[in-house]
């Protein structure tokens, strides 16, 4: 039982996080915040920040994924028109017609789209993926933390041209940025922030920079914007103000294409002097202006709230019905902003019975399971704790209605994480069974449904994939289950519904929800299992 004198604390700054279960926000939380370490994904391709993984040749290209990803987000957004609300960050840059324009020279866009597609799914568009990879590029290169919202809608055709080019006049640049919604000062800020990473390649701009003199290490002939091209900082400004810059758009061989010089000096260097004087000011300003850039979307598109990390997020979590009619909990949990130094910390999961009451013996201590690596100097510690690998049995006579967490530090300080008092709710009408397993070629899914529900159908909802195994942005796949009459007859309380998934995307890549239909109404429970592909349930008995 929990002690009466328990001190209940909330994680500072996270009171506006979403409430579990919420499948869309959970997925966005995972993609946005679990960049390295446990659950790491494509952020590894910009960590370290000088990585480049597109032109797989024996030569080093002298380029970085991070610069490509940030450049792509701007070029995608730069078609926006404040007058009619068209254009903006909508992944129209995916179309060959846009990539073939002179304003979009080079293969940075094809590179970026390749990675952004990996992040797409039923809860994320390709445009959300473009915004996410740009955010990761900024943050993995030690730039400012960026507020992320989702809900972008992918374009179905190319947008109108409109990305400014280096040879354009100052008047043309100013007009172009005004069309995008930026003032002359904001134009300077956005260009300086965007050019903190990367450079200009001879391969794409032979009239701006000369051929490479180091083909083994800089095959693309990349001339950097500043002296720390793979670190997001104010060197773009300090190099410029000190007269030490090698930025080809400032001191390049072609005066016509010195667009950064024209833009930076357009206010008498007031903005660039301020940036050079304070890296903190540079970071704060860039965080704001780059967030605006990523949130510039076609008129009528409604973005989500800012994605905030849940203080404790269940992952690879499931409530299972066992063969002997008991219940079992499996999974692990991410604890956000927790002190890693306390080796004697005890993390306990408590649960309430079917009536919502605390019960004797209804708790289990969790085991340490790793950490999500900090990607920012000021990022909090993120630790993982897990239930026993065999699952935690729940007494069938008591059942379960919700769970919560108690963190006991070695100094006696106690924190409860219970979503503001409501706990993490669970239902027991529709459950996975412990028969779910993978035999190396097929996935066997078994679902228990309380007989009193009497659904007309039970089905899975998951990510959809194209013929190449690539996630389809905002795509939804449906897989119908079949009632097993023989197995259902053996239980007084539950019917058994089954399906076999025998292709890789269904079995291993997709994350599924169980849904059901009663009297024409459809229901689903995103808390039934969360943040998991079925593969985490393990191999089938007797499978090779």
C-alpha positions in Angstrom: 0.0 0.0 0.0 1.1 3.6 -0.6 2.2 5.5 2.6 -0.3 8.2 3.6 2.4 10.8 4.0 3.5 10.4 0.4 4.8 13.5 -1.3 3.3 13.8 -4.8 5.4 15.8 -7.2 4.9 16.8 -10.8 7.8 17.1 -13.3 8.4 20.8 -13.7 7.5 22.2 -17.1 5.6 19.1 -18.3 2.1 19.9 -17.0 1.0 20.5 -20.5 2.1 17.1 -21.8 -0.6 14.8 -23.2 -2.4 12.1 -21.2 -1.8 8.4 -21.8 -3.1 6.6 -23.7 -3.0 8.7 -26.8 -1.5 6.7 -29.7 -0.7 9.7 -32.0 1.0 11.8 -29.2 2.8 8.7 -27.9 4.3 8.1 -31.3 5.2 11.7 -31.8 6.7 11.8 -28.4 8.9 8.8 -29.2 10.0 10.1 -32.6 10.8 13.6 -31.3 12.4 12.8 -28.0 14.0 9.3 -28.2 16.6 10.3 -30.7 19.6 8.3 -29.4 20.1 5.4 -27.0 17.0 3.3 -26.3 14.6 3.5 -29.3 17.2 5.4 -31.3 16.3 5.9 -35.0 17.4 8.1 -37.8 19.0 10.7 -35.5 22.0 8.4 -35.6 22.6 9.6 -39.1 23.3 13.1 -37.8 25.3 11.9 -34.8 28.0 12.9 -34.9 27.0 15.9 -36.9 29.6 15.5 -39.7 28.0 12.2 -40.9 27.0 11.8 -44.5 25.2 8.7 -45.7 23.8 9.3 -49.2 26.5 9.0 -51.8 27.9 5.6 -50.8 31.3 5.9 -52.6 34.8 5.2 -51.5 35.4 9.0 -51.3 34.4 11.3 -48.5 32.0 13.9 -49.9 32.8 16.7 -47.5 29.1 17.1 -46.9 26.8 16.4 -43.9 23.3 15.0 -43.6 22.5 17.7 -41.1 23.0 20.5 -43.6 21.0 18.6 -46.3 18.1 18.0 -43.9 17.9 21.6 -42.8 18.3 23.0 -46.3 15.5 20.7 -47.5 13.1 22.0 -44.9 13.7 25.6 -45.9 13.4 24.9 -49.6 10.1 23.0 -49.0 8.7 25.9 -46.9 10.0 28.7 -49.2 7.2 28.3 -51.7 4.7 29.7 -49.1 2.6 32.7 -50.2 1.1 34.7 -47.3 -1.4 36.3 -49.7 -3.2 33.1 -50.8 -2.0 30.6 -48.2 -0.5 28.2 -50.7 2.8 26.4 -50.4 4.7 26.0 -47.2 6.1 23.0 -45.5 4.1 20.2 -47.2 6.7 17.8 -48.6 6.1 19.1 -52.2 9.9 18.9 -52.5 9.5 15.2 -52.8 8.3 15.6 -56.4 10.9 15.3 -59.2 9.5 18.4 -60.9 10.4 20.6 -57.9 13.8 18.9 -57.4 14.6 19.5 -61.0 14.2 23.3 -60.8 17.3 25.4 -60.8 16.4 26.8 -57.4 16.6 23.3 -56.0 19.9 22.1 -57.5 21.7 19.2 -56.0 20.7 15.9 -54.5 20.2 17.1 -50.9 16.5 16.9 -51.3 16.5 13.3 -52.5 18.8 12.5 -49.6 16.5 14.1 -47.0 13.3 12.6 -48.4 14.9 9.1 -48.1 15.3 9.6 -44.4 12.1 11.5 -43.8 10.0 8.6 -45.3 11.3 6.4 -42.5 9.5 8.5 -40.0 6.2 8.5 -41.9 3.3 6.4 -40.7 -0.4 6.5 -39.9 0.2 9.3 -37.4 2.8 11.2 -39.3 2.9 12.7 -42.8 6.0 12.9 -45.0 5.9 16.7 -44.3 6.1 15.9 -40.6 9.1 13.7 -41.3 10.8 16.6 -43.2 10.2 18.9 -40.2 11.5 16.2 -37.8 14.7 15.5 -39.6 15.4 19.3 -39.7 14.8 19.5 -36.0 17.1 16.5 -35.3 19.8 18.1 -37.5 19.6 21.3 -35.5 19.6 19.6 -32.1 22.1 16.9 -32.8 24.5 19.7 -33.9 24.1 21.3 -30.5 21.7 24.0 -31.8 18.6 25.3 -29.9 15.8 23.1 -28.8 12.9 23.3 -31.3 9.2 23.1 -30.5 7.7 20.4 -32.6 4.1 20.2 -33.8 2.7 17.6 -36.1 -0.3 17.5 -38.4 1.2 18.7 -41.7 -0.6 17.6 -44.8 1.4 16.3 -47.7 1.1 18.1 -51.1 -0.4 16.1 -53.9 1.5 18.0 -56.6 4.5 20.4 -56.9 4.1 23.9 -55.5 4.9 27.1 -57.5 8.5 28.1 -57.8 9.8 30.6 -55.4 13.0 29.6 -53.6 15.5 32.5 -53.6 18.8 31.9 -55.4 22.3 33.2 -54.8 22.4 35.4 -57.9 19.2 37.2 -56.9 19.3 40.9 -56.0 18.7 42.1 -52.4 15.4 43.5 -53.5 14.4 40.2 -54.9 15.5 38.3 -51.8 13.6 40.8 -49.6 10.4 40.4 -51.7 10.8 36.6 -51.6 11.1 36.4 -47.8 8.2 38.9 -47.4 6.0 36.5 -49.5 7.1 33.7 -47.2 6.0 35.9 -44.2 9.4 37.2 -42.9 10.5 40.8 -42.4 13.9 42.1 -43.6 15.4 41.5 -40.1 13.9 38.0 -40.0 15.3 37.3 -43.4 18.8 38.0 -42.0 18.1 35.9 -39.0 16.8 32.9 -41.0 19.7 32.9 -43.5 22.3 33.2 -40.7 20.7 30.4 -38.7 20.3 28.2 -41.7 23.9 28.7 -42.8 25.3 27.8 -39.4 25.6 24.3 -40.9 27.0 23.1 -44.2 28.4 25.0 -47.1 28.3 25.2 -50.9 29.4 22.3 -53.1 31.1 22.7 -56.5 29.1 19.8 -57.7 25.9 21.8 -57.4 27.2 25.3 -57.8 30.3 25.3 -60.1 29.9 29.0 -60.7 30.2 29.8 -57.0 33.0 27.5 -55.7 36.0 26.0 -57.5 36.6 22.3 -58.0 37.9 20.3 -55.0 41.6 20.1 -54.3 41.0 17.2 -51.9 39.1 14.5 -53.8 39.6 11.8 -51.2 38.1 13.8 -48.3 36.0 16.5 -50.1 34.9 15.0 -53.4 31.9 17.3 -53.7 34.1 20.4 -53.4 32.3 21.7 -50.4 33.3 25.2 -49.1 31.9 25.7 -45.7 29.7 28.7 -44.5 31.8 29.0 -41.3 34.7 27.5 -39.4 32.4 25.1 -37.5 30.3 23.8 -40.3 29.2 20.7 -38.3 28.3 22.6 -35.2 25.3 24.9 -34.8 26.7 28.1 -33.3 27.2 31.8 -34.0 30.5 31.3 -35.9 28.6 32.2 -39.0 28.4 35.7 -37.4 31.7 35.9 -35.6 33.6 34.8 -38.7 31.8 37.4 -40.8 32.1 40.3 -38.4 35.8 39.6 -37.8 36.6 39.4 -41.5 37.8 35.8 -41.3 34.9 34.2 -43.1 35.4 31.8 -46.0 31.7 31.7 -46.8 31.5 31.6 -50.6 28.2 33.5 -50.5 30.2 36.4 -48.8 33.7 36.3 -50.3 33.2 33.8 -53.2 34.9 34.2 -56.5 31.6 35.3 -58.1 30.5 38.7 -56.8 27.0 38.2 -58.3 26.3 35.2 -56.0 27.4 36.9 -52.8 23.9 36.8 -51.5 24.8 36.3 -47.8 26.9 39.5 -48.0 24.0 41.5 -49.4 21.5 40.1 -46.9 23.8 40.3 -43.8 24.8 43.9 -44.5 21.4 45.1 -45.5 20.7 46.6 -42.0 24.2 47.9 -41.5 25.3 44.6 -39.9 23.1 45.4 -36.8 21.7 41.9 -36.7 25.0 40.1 -37.4 26.8 42.2 -34.8 24.2 41.2 -32.2 24.7 37.5 -33.2 28.4 37.8 -33.0 28.3 39.4 -29.6 26.2 36.7 -28.0 25.9 33.0 -28.8 23.0 32.8 -26.4 21.1 35.5 -28.3 21.9 33.7 -31.5 20.6 30.4 -30.2 17.4 31.9 -28.8 16.7 33.8 -32.0 17.4 30.8 -34.1 15.2 28.6 -32.0 12.3 31.0 -32.5 12.8 31.7 -36.3 13.5 28.1 -37.2 10.4 26.9 -35.3 8.4 29.5 -37.3 9.9 28.1 -40.5 8.9 24.5 -39.7 5.4 25.6 -38.7 4.8 27.6 -41.9 2.1 25.4 -43.6 -0.6 25.8 -46.1 -3.6 27.8 -45.0 -6.2 25.7 -43.3 -3.8 23.1 -42.0 -4.2 22.7 -38.2 -1.1 21.6 -36.4 -1.1 19.7 -33.1 -0.2 21.1 -29.8 3.6 21.3 -29.1 4.7 17.7 -28.5 5.9 17.5 -24.9 7.5 14.4 -23.3 5.2 12.4 -21.0 6.9 12.2 -17.6 6.6 8.4 -17.7 5.8 6.8 -21.0 4.9 3.1 -21.3 6.7 1.4 -24.2 6.5 -2.2 -25.5 3.7 -2.4 -23.0 0.8 -4.9 -23.0 -1.8 -6.3 -20.7 -2.2 -10.0 -21.5 -4.7 -12.7 -20.7 -2.9 -15.9 -19.8 -4.0 -19.5 -20.5 -5.2 -20.0 -16.9 -7.4 -16.9 -17.1 -5.0 -14.7 -15.2 -3.7 -11.3 -16.4 -0.1 -10.3 -16.9 1.7 -7.0 -17.5 4.7 -6.7 -19.8 6.8 -3.8 -20.9 9.2 -1.0 -20.0 8.8 2.6 -19.1 10.6 5.8 -19.9 11.2 8.2 -17.0 11.9 11.7 -18.1 14.1 14.1 -16.2 15.3 11.8 -13.5 18.5 11.9 -11.5 20.8 9.2 -12.9 23.3 9.4 -10.1 21.2 7.5 -7.5 22.2 3.9 -7.8 20.0 2.9 -4.8 16.8 4.3 -6.3 13.7 2.1 -6.2 11.1 2.4 -8.9 7.8 0.7 -8.1 4.7 0.1 -10.3 1.5 0.0 -8.3 -1.9 -1.0 -9.6 -5.5 -0.8 -8.4 -8.1 -3.6 -8.5 -11.1 -3.7 -10.8 -12.9 -1.3 -8.5 -10.2 1.3 -8.6 -9.0 0.5 -5.0 -5.5 0.0 -3.8 -4.9 -3.7 -3.0 -2.4 -5.7 -0.9 0.4 -7.0 -2.9 -0.5 -5.0 -6.0 3.0 -3.7 -6.8 6.2 -4.7 -8.4 9.7 -3.1 -8.4 11.0 -2.3 -11.8 14.5 -3.1 -13.1 16.8 -0.6 -14.7 16.8 -1.0 -18.5 19.1 1.8 -20.0 18.9 5.4 -21.0 18.1 7.6 -23.9 21.2 9.6 -24.7 21.1 13.4 -24.1 21.3 15.2 -27.5 21.5 18.7 -26.0 23.8 20.1 -23.4 20.8 21.1 -21.3 18.7 17.9 -22.0 17.4 16.1 -19.0 18.4 12.5 -18.0 16.1 10.0 -19.5 16.1 6.5 -17.9 14.3 3.3 -18.6 12.9 0.7 -16.2 11.2 -2.6 -17.0 8.8 -5.2 -15.7 10.1 -8.8 -15.4 10.7 -10.2 -18.8 8.3 -13.1 -18.1 5.6 -10.5 -17.2 4.0 -9.5 -13.9 1.0 -11.6 -13.0 -2.2 -9.9 -11.8 -4.5 -11.8 -9.4 -7.5 -12.8 -11.4 -9.9 -12.2 -8.4 -8.7 -8.6 -8.1 -8.0 -7.8 -11.7 -6.7 -4.3 -12.6 -8.1 -0.9 -13.6 -5.1 1.4 -13.6 -1.5 1.7 -12.6 1.0 4.4 -11.5 4.6 4.7 -10.3 6.4 5.6 -7.2 10.1 6.7 -7.3 11.9 6.4 -4.0 15.4 8.0 -3.9 18.0 6.8 -1.5 17.6 10.0 0.6 13.9 9.1 1.2 12.4 11.5 -1.2 9.4 10.0 -2.9 7.8 11.1 -6.2 4.5 9.7 -7.6 3.8 9.8 -11.3 0.1 9.2 -11.8 -0.9 11.6 -14.5 -2.3 14.2 -12.1 -4.2 11.6 -10.1 -6.0 9.7 -12.8 -3.4 7.0 -13.1 -2.7 5.0 -16.3 -6.1 3.5 -17.1 -6.6 -0.1 -18.3 -9.6 -2.1 -19.4 -10.1 -5.9 -19.4 -12.8 -6.4 -22.0 -10.5 -6.8 -25.0 -7.0 -8.2 -24.3 -4.2 -9.8 -26.1 -3.4 -13.4 -25.0 -0.1 -14.7 -24.1 -0.3 -16.9 -27.2 0.9 -14.0 -29.4 4.2 -15.1 -30.9 6.6 -14.9 -33.9 8.0 -18.1 -35.4 10.6 -16.4 -37.7 8.3 -16.4 -40.7 4.8 -15.5 -39.4 3.2 -13.7 -36.5 0.4 -15.3 -34.7 -2.0 -12.8 -33.0 -4.6 -13.9 -30.5 -7.1 -11.6 -28.9 -9.6 -12.3 -26.0 -12.9 -10.4 -26.2 -15.4 -10.5 -23.4 -18.4 -12.5 -24.5 -20.8 -9.8 -23.3 -19.4 -7.3 -25.9 -20.5 -9.6 -28.8 -18.7 -7.6 -31.5 -19.5 -8.1 -35.2 -15.9 -7.8 -36.1 -12.4 -7.5 -34.5 -9.6 -6.1 -36.5 -6.1 -4.6 -36.4 -5.3 -1.0 -37.4 -1.7 -0.3 -38.2 0.8 1.4 -40.5 0.5 0.9 -44.2 3.5 0.1 -46.4 4.0 0.4 -50.2 5.3 -2.4 -52.5 8.9 -1.4 -51.5 8.3 -1.8 -47.8 8.3 2.0 -47.3 5.8 3.4 -44.8 2.9 5.3 -46.4 2.5 8.7 -44.9 -0.8 8.9 -43.0 -1.6 5.4 -44.4 -3.8 3.0 -42.5 -3.8 -0.8 -42.8 -6.7 -3.0 -41.7 -6.4 -6.7 -40.9 -9.5 -8.6 -40.0 -9.4 -11.3 -37.3 -11.5 -14.5 -37.3 -13.4 -15.9 -34.2 -12.0 -19.2 -33.1 -15.2 -21.1 -32.2 -13.4 -24.1 -30.6 -11.1 -21.9 -28.4 -14.0 -19.6 -27.5 -16.1 -22.6 -26.2 -13.4 -23.4 -23.6 -13.9 -20.1 -21.8 -17.0 -18.8 -20.0 -15.9 -15.2 -20.1 -14.0 -14.6 -23.4 -14.2 -15.4 -27.1 -10.9 -15.8 -28.9 -10.2 -14.1 -32.2 -7.1 -14.9 -34.3 -5.1 -13.8 -37.3 -1.8 -14.9 -38.8 0.4 -12.2 -40.4 3.0 -13.6 -42.7 4.7 -10.7 -44.4 7.6 -8.7 -43.0 5.8 -5.3 -42.8 2.8 -6.8 -41.0 4.8 -9.1 -38.7 7.8 -7.0 -37.9 7.6 -3.4 -38.9 4.1 -2.2 -38.2 2.7 -1.2 -34.8 -0.9 -2.3 -34.4 -4.0 -1.4 -32.4 -6.8 -3.8 -31.7 -10.2 -2.5 -32.7 -13.7 -3.9 -32.6 -17.2 -3.0 -33.8 -20.4 -3.3 -31.9 -23.8 -2.3 -33.3 -22.1 -0.3 -36.1 -19.8 1.6 -33.8 -16.1 1.1 -33.8 -13.9 1.1 -30.7 -10.2 0.8 -30.0 -8.0 0.9 -27.0 -4.5 2.5 -27.5 -3.6 1.5 -24.0 -4.0 -2.3 -24.8 -0.4 -2.3 -25.9 1.7 0.6 -26.8 5.0 1.5 -28.6 5.5 -2.0 -29.7 5.6 -4.2 -32.8 4.4 -7.8 -32.1 7.9 -9.0 -32.5 8.6 -8.0 -28.9 6.4 -10.8 -27.7 9.0 -13.3 -28.6 9.2 -16.6 -30.4 6.6 -19.3 -30.6 7.0 -22.5 -28.6 9.0 -25.0 -30.7 9.9 -22.4 -33.3 13.4 -22.7 -34.7 
